[in-house]
Amino acid sequence: MHHPAPAYAVPFAIDRTDAPRCYGLVNTGTEPVDGLTLTHLGNGYCPPLAVHRLEPGRGLSIAVFGADREDTGVVIVRWRRPDRSEYLWRMSLVGTGPGA
């Protein structure tokens, strides 16, 4: 009998303390993520970001210029796990205060 692999939880937490101008993205998983890219869709401008590797516990900042609090859009987060499988996550930038 075939048993499906357990679900893989998104390994990131978002810090919205400085929203809507800056967001923190922290790798809260147990393994490094490779080939991390972030692409912004929506109001304002967020420079595309690419990071070769983000180790567990490490984070990065996402700056959004010209954004308003009501409609800042989304960021598409793309990464690879150590087994080279690729994942995409649509992260909403709307909201204030710390959270994930």
C-alpha positions in Angstrom: 0.0 0.0 0.0 1.3 3.5 -0.9 1.4 6.1 1.8 1.7 9.7 0.7 4.5 11.8 2.1 3.6 14.0 5.0 2.7 17.6 4.2 5.7 20.0 4.1 5.1 23.2 6.1 6.2 26.5 4.6 9.4 27.2 6.5 9.0 31.0 6.8 7.7 33.5 9.4 6.8 37.1 8.4 7.6 40.0 10.7 5.2 42.9 9.8 6.4 45.3 12.5 7.6 47.9 10.0 4.9 47.3 7.4 4.0 48.6 4.9 7.6 49.8 4.1 9.6 46.8 5.3 8.9 43.1 6.0 11.1 40.4 7.6 11.2 36.9 6.3 12.8 34.3 8.6 13.6 30.7 7.8 12.0 28.9 10.7 12.4 25.5 9.2 15.0 22.8 10.1 16.8 22.8 6.8 18.4 25.4 4.6 16.5 26.7 1.5 18.4 27.3 -1.7 17.8 29.5 -4.7 15.4 31.7 -2.8 13.7 34.4 -5.0 11.1 37.0 -4.2 8.9 38.7 -6.7 6.5 41.5 -5.7 3.1 42.0 -7.4 1.0 45.0 -6.5 1.2 48.6 -5.5 4.5 50.2 -4.8 7.9 48.8 -5.9 9.9 46.0 -4.3 13.2 45.2 -6.0 13.4 41.6 -7.1 15.5 39.6 -4.6 17.6 36.5 -5.0 19.5 34.7 -2.3 21.7 31.7 -2.9 21.0 30.0 0.5 19.1 30.9 3.6 20.1 28.8 6.6 17.6 27.9 9.4 17.2 30.8 11.8 18.5 33.4 9.3 16.3 36.1 7.8 16.2 38.9 5.3 14.4 42.2 4.8 11.9 43.0 2.0 11.6 46.7 1.3 8.5 48.1 -0.5 8.7 51.6 -1.8 5.6 53.8 -2.5 3.2 51.3 -0.9 0.1 52.2 1.1 -1.1 50.3 4.1 -4.4 49.2 2.4 -3.0 47.6 -0.7 0.6 46.6 -0.8 0.1 43.4 -2.9 1.8 40.0 -2.5 5.3 38.5 -2.8 5.8 35.3 -4.6 8.5 33.3 -2.7 10.2 30.5 -4.6 12.8 28.2 -3.1 14.3 24.7 -3.3 14.7 22.1 -0.6 18.0 20.2 -0.2 16.5 17.4 -2.3 16.1 20.0 -5.1 12.3 20.0 -5.1 10.9 23.4 -5.9 8.2 25.3 -3.9 6.2 28.5 -4.4 4.4 30.4 -1.7 2.2 33.5 -2.2 2.8 35.8 0.8 0.4 38.6 1.4 1.9 42.0 2.5 -1.4 43.4 3.7 -1.6 43.8 7.5 0.4 45.3 10.3 2.1 44.1 13.4 4.2 40.9 13.9 2.8 37.7 12.6 3.2 34.8 10.2 
